[in-house]
Amino acid sequence: MALTFYGYPPCSTCRKAKKWLEAENISFDEYHIVENPPSKKELKAWKEQEGLDWKQFFNTSGKKYREMDLKTRLPKAAEEEILEWLASDGMLLKRPIVTDGESVTLGFKEAVFEEKWKA
């Protein structure tokens, strides 16, 4: 089964992750994270599958994150509000997001990709 890759073409981290997947001959379907961000349902499922914290889904170094003052707002936000932010603006999401439907990775760390996506 092919992986699903949510990335942002100008993002150097996304390009590194794609290059790694291609070098390992791992097939994936690519989605532009800004034009086609993951749905609330997908985000919630990934959080539960991986036991992640909502903060891990955010691109905390991004301009939009700072503009919205999410560092202050996030700890007090309700899950529905967090899901609304993430599903409506791909620039808020840590990228790339890679999933096989069972597992998910946020961002790119070669060691994590080795463990998760290499057969």
N, C-alpha and C positions, 0 to 999 in steps of 0.2 A: 504494500500500500504506500502510495506517495505521501510525503509530508506536506503540510500546508505551511507556507512561509509568508508571514506578514512583514513587509519591510517598507522602507522609504528610500527610493533610488539614490538621492544625494547623500544618504547616511553612510559614513565610512565603515561603521560597525556592521551594518547590513551587508555591505559589499564584501567584507571579510568573511562573514558567515556564509554567504552564497558561494564564495570562492572555495571555502572549506567543503561544503556539501558537494559542489561540482567535482572537486578533486577526489572525493571519496565515492564518486558515482552514485550519490544518493539522490533519487528523483524527488521533485517537489513541485507543487502548484504554488505560484507566486501571486500575492495580492498586495496592492498598494495600500498601505495602512491608513493613509489619509483619505483616499477615495473610497475605500472599502474597509472601515475599521471593524473589528470583531463585534458581534452582538452582545447584549447584556447577558443573554443565556450562555453564550460561549465563555465569556469572562468569568461568570459565576461558577460554571462547571470546572474551568481550569483552576480556579482558586481552591475549590473543594478537592479536586483530584490531587493537587500537589501540596495542599496544606499551606498555601502561601498567605502572606499578609497583603492587604490591599496596597500598601505603600510600595511593594515590590513591582507592581504593575505600572507605576508612574515613571516617566522620564523626568526625574527630579532635577536634572541639570538643564532642562529645556526652558526656553523663553516663556512659553505659555504657562508652565507650572509656576514660574516666578510671578508672572503678570496676574495670575488668579490668586496669588498668595496661598497656595495649597499647603505649603509647609505649616501654616497656622490653621487653615480650615480643615484639612484632612483628618486630624485626630478626633474632631468633634462631629464629622459628617456621618450621616446615616448611609447604610449600604446602598440604598436605592439612589441616593444623590451621587455617590461614588461611581456606581454603574452608569448613570446618566452622563457624567463627565467623560468617562473612559470610552463609552460606546459612541459618543457624539463627536469626539475630536481625537483623531489618530495621532496628533502631535503630542498629546499627553501621555501616550503609551510608551513604555520602555520597548525598545526594538533591537533586533527583530524578535518576533514571536514565532516560534516553530512548534508545531503540534502534529501528532499522529492520530489524534482523537482520544488517546488514552493518557498521554503524557504531554507536558508542555515545557518549553524553555523560554525564558525572558532574557533578552540581551544575548551577547555572544562571549562565551568563554570556551576556548578550544577543549579543555579537559572535560567540561560538562557535555559538550557536543559528542566527544569521543565516547563517553559513557552512555549517553542517551540514544544517539542516532546511528552509531556505527554498529552494524550487524554482527 
